[in-house]
Amino acid sequence: MAPVGILAVQGDFQAHGKALDRLGTAWRLVKKPSELNGLSGLILPGGESTTFLKFLQEEAWFEPIRRFASSRPVFGTCAGAILLAEKVENPSQDSLGLLHVTVRRNGYGRQLSSSVQTVEAEPELQIGPEAGAPLEAVLIRAPVILRAASQVRVLARLHGQAVLVREGTVLAGTFHPELTSDGRVHRYFCGMIADGN
């Protein structure tokens, strides 16, 4: 499998690399659109979504990411999920519009409200050595998915609210799976790549 790219603009991109290392998956950091060539998938990590957005707009990333997602899997966590959404609230901001969901920024509260919660995972996420164990979600200024279109599959929920969703080649989580030792979410993403999405 060709390497997975991790957008290295800001945020916890190195933690995603370590999560992929644990799975034996090759990866490389991506800092400019031309570096998308030759990648099997792309991860948009967490961080500060408005700063992230400004960089993507100034460096003309929108169309390259949209083209990439038309044929290869893209996975966004926290701020990455916000950027993938069709509509963003609190406040509204531009986004890639690759995922038919509406998200509210900081929906679980500010930094001081960060927490680790156990989420309900769908059976297709129960893969690898952690299968059947509780799935922990690290929430740091996390967005809330308010609405999801019918074609969006919910893979995990917290108190009934979607926290991990998939639509075609796009996977998005409002939490940070890279900050735990549980490899299920990254393993699922790698499975999307292996299956040709």
Backbone torsions as a table, in degrees:
resi	resn	phi	psi	omega
1	MET	NA	136.5	176.0
2	ALA	-65.2	158.9	-177.6
3	PRO	-61.7	152.7	170.5
4	VAL	-88.9	134.2	176.6
5	GLY	-89.7	142.8	174.9
6	ILE	-122.2	117.8	-178.0
7	LEU	-65.5	115.8	-172.4
8	ALA	-104.9	65.8	179.3
9	VAL	-96.7	-49.2	179.6
10	GLN	-166.4	177.0	176.1
11	GLY	84.3	-158.4	-168.8
12	ASP	-96.3	45.8	-175.8
13	PHE	-64.2	-33.4	179.9
14	GLN	-66.0	-32.9	178.6
15	ALA	-65.2	-35.4	175.3
16	HIS	-64.6	-38.5	177.2
17	GLY	-61.4	-41.7	178.6
18	LYS	-65.4	-37.1	177.9
19	ALA	-63.7	-40.5	177.8
20	LEU	-70.1	-35.4	175.6
21	ASP	-57.4	-42.3	-178.8
22	ARG	-63.1	-24.3	178.9
23	LEU	-94.0	-2.3	-177.8
24	GLY	72.1	27.5	-178.1
25	THR	-101.1	127.8	178.5
26	ALA	-68.9	144.0	179.5
27	TRP	-151.2	163.8	172.7
28	ARG	-151.2	151.7	178.3
29	LEU	-76.8	144.4	-178.0
30	VAL	-122.9	126.5	-178.0
31	LYS	-122.7	-9.3	176.6
32	LYS	-146.4	152.8	-174.2
33	PRO	-54.6	-35.1	-178.3
34	SER	-62.7	-20.4	-179.1
35	GLU	-80.2	0.8	174.7
36	LEU	-73.8	-21.0	-179.3
37	ASN	-61.4	134.0	176.2
38	GLY	83.5	6.8	179.3
39	LEU	-94.5	150.1	178.0
40	SER	-92.4	-21.2	-179.2
41	GLY	-164.3	170.7	-177.1
42	LEU	-139.9	135.4	175.6
43	ILE	-110.9	128.7	172.6
44	LEU	-103.2	106.4	-173.0
45	PRO	-78.0	178.0	175.2
46	GLY	-72.4	179.0	-177.7
47	GLY	150.5	-151.6	178.6
48	GLU	-103.1	113.6	-167.8
49	SER	-64.5	-33.4	179.8
50	THR	-71.1	-37.7	175.9
51	THR	-65.8	-43.5	177.7
52	PHE	-57.5	-48.7	-178.3
53	LEU	-60.6	-45.1	-179.5
54	LYS	-59.1	-43.4	178.7
55	PHE	-63.0	-46.9	-178.1
56	LEU	-61.1	-37.4	179.1
57	GLN	-71.3	-44.8	-177.7
58	GLU	-67.3	-33.0	-177.7
59	GLU	-98.5	13.3	174.6
60	ALA	54.8	52.6	-179.5
61	TRP	-91.2	-22.6	-169.5
62	PHE	-55.0	-56.2	-176.2
63	GLU	-66.0	-41.0	175.8
64	PRO	-58.6	-39.7	178.8
65	ILE	-69.2	-40.9	178.3
66	ARG	-61.8	-42.9	178.0
67	ARG	-63.4	-42.5	179.4
68	PHE	-59.0	-47.4	-176.3
69	ALA	-68.6	-14.0	178.8
70	SER	-71.7	-17.4	-178.6
71	SER	-136.5	-12.0	-177.5
72	ARG	-135.5	150.0	-175.6
73	PRO	-67.3	143.4	175.7
74	VAL	-128.8	135.3	-177.9
75	PHE	-125.5	121.7	178.2
76	GLY	-116.1	134.1	177.0
77	THR	-116.8	133.7	176.4
78	CYS	55.0	-106.2	178.1
79	ALA	-60.1	-33.9	176.7
80	GLY	-62.8	-37.8	177.0
81	ALA	-66.2	-39.0	177.4
82	ILE	-60.2	-44.7	-178.1
83	LEU	-66.5	-27.6	-179.9
84	LEU	-80.6	-21.0	-172.4
85	ALA	-66.1	156.3	176.4
86	GLU	-75.1	-37.9	-177.3
87	LYS	-138.1	137.4	-178.3
88	VAL	-124.2	135.8	177.7
89	GLU	-121.9	161.3	171.9
90	ASN	69.2	60.0	-10.6
91	PRO	-87.2	175.0	176.9
92	SER	-70.0	149.6	176.8
93	GLN	-154.1	161.6	176.6
94	ASP	-65.4	158.2	178.5
95	SER	-155.7	174.2	-179.2
96	LEU	-73.3	-24.5	177.3
97	GLY	66.3	30.4	-177.4
98	LEU	-90.7	-9.6	-175.4
99	LEU	-132.1	124.8	-175.3
100	HIS	-79.7	69.3	175.5
101	VAL	-135.8	158.2	170.3
102	THR	-110.9	128.8	179.7
103	VAL	-120.6	151.0	173.3
104	ARG	-112.3	120.6	178.6
105	ARG	-62.0	146.3	177.8
106	ASN	52.4	35.6	-175.3
107	GLY	-65.8	-25.0	178.8
108	TYR	-98.8	9.4	178.5
109	GLY	107.5	172.3	-178.0
110	ARG	-77.1	-173.1	-175.1
111	GLN	-52.8	-40.2	-178.2
112	LEU	-67.8	-16.4	178.8
113	SER	-93.5	8.3	179.6
114	SER	-59.9	146.1	-177.1
115	SER	-158.1	168.9	172.7
116	VAL	-115.4	122.2	-176.7
117	GLN	-122.4	155.8	172.3
118	THR	-93.8	129.2	-177.7
119	VAL	-111.3	160.6	178.2
120	GLU	-91.6	115.8	-177.5
121	ALA	-100.8	139.7	176.4
122	GLU	-69.0	157.2	-177.6
123	PRO	-54.8	-35.9	-178.0
124	GLU	-66.6	-14.4	177.3
125	LEU	-90.6	-7.5	-178.4
126	GLN	-85.7	76.8	-175.8
127	ILE	-130.1	151.3	177.4
128	GLY	81.9	-173.0	-174.3
129	PRO	-65.0	-19.7	-179.2
130	GLU	-87.8	-2.1	-176.0
131	ALA	-51.1	131.2	178.7
132	GLY	91.5	-19.3	178.6
133	ALA	-79.9	157.4	175.9
134	PRO	-59.4	141.2	177.8
135	LEU	-99.2	118.8	-179.7
136	GLU	-90.1	141.7	178.0
137	ALA	-121.4	121.8	175.4
138	VAL	-89.2	115.5	-177.4
139	LEU	-106.4	115.9	179.8
140	ILE	-128.1	106.2	-175.0
141	ARG	47.8	43.4	-169.7
142	ALA	-75.0	144.6	173.1
143	PRO	-77.0	160.8	174.0
144	VAL	-112.3	135.0	173.7
145	ILE	-84.8	109.5	-176.6
146	LEU	-81.0	-42.2	-177.7
147	ARG	-142.5	146.6	176.0
148	ALA	-136.7	136.3	178.1
149	ALA	-67.8	164.2	-174.9
150	SER	-62.5	-26.9	-178.8
151	GLN	-81.7	-3.2	179.5
152	VAL	-89.7	124.5	179.5
153	ARG	-92.1	130.5	177.2
154	VAL	-91.3	121.7	-178.4
155	LEU	-100.4	-22.3	178.0
156	ALA	-153.5	148.1	-178.6
157	ARG	-133.4	151.6	172.3
158	LEU	-124.1	115.8	-177.1
159	HIS	52.0	39.6	178.3
160	GLY	85.3	-9.7	-178.1
161	GLN	-93.9	133.1	179.2
162	ALA	-62.0	132.3	176.3
163	VAL	-126.2	-11.9	175.4
164	LEU	-142.5	121.7	-174.7
165	VAL	-135.6	158.7	178.1
166	ARG	-139.4	138.6	171.4
167	GLU	-137.9	108.0	-180.0
168	GLY	60.0	-119.2	-178.0
169	THR	-85.7	1.0	-172.3
170	VAL	-110.2	127.1	175.6
171	LEU	-119.0	135.6	-179.2
172	ALA	-142.9	134.6	177.0
173	GLY	-125.7	139.2	178.5
174	THR	-82.4	-6.3	-177.9
175	PHE	-113.3	-175.4	-174.6
176	HIS	-116.2	85.2	179.7
177	PRO	-67.3	-20.3	-179.7
178	GLU	-72.0	-12.0	-178.5
179	LEU	-95.5	8.7	173.4
180	THR	-123.7	170.9	177.7
181	SER	-87.4	-1.6	-179.5
182	ASP	-77.4	120.5	-174.6
183	GLY	-95.0	6.7	-171.6
184	ARG	-61.5	-42.6	-175.8
185	VAL	-69.2	-44.2	177.2
186	HIS	-66.9	-35.1	177.5
187	ARG	-64.8	-39.8	177.3
188	TYR	-62.0	-44.7	178.9
189	PHE	-61.1	-43.6	177.5
190	CYS	-63.2	-32.1	175.3
191	GLY	-65.8	-37.4	175.5
192	MET	-59.4	-41.6	179.3
193	ILE	-66.0	-48.2	-177.6
194	ALA	-62.0	-33.4	-179.1
195	ASP	-83.2	3.0	-174.9
196	GLY	73.6	28.2	179.8
197	ASN	80.5	NA	NA
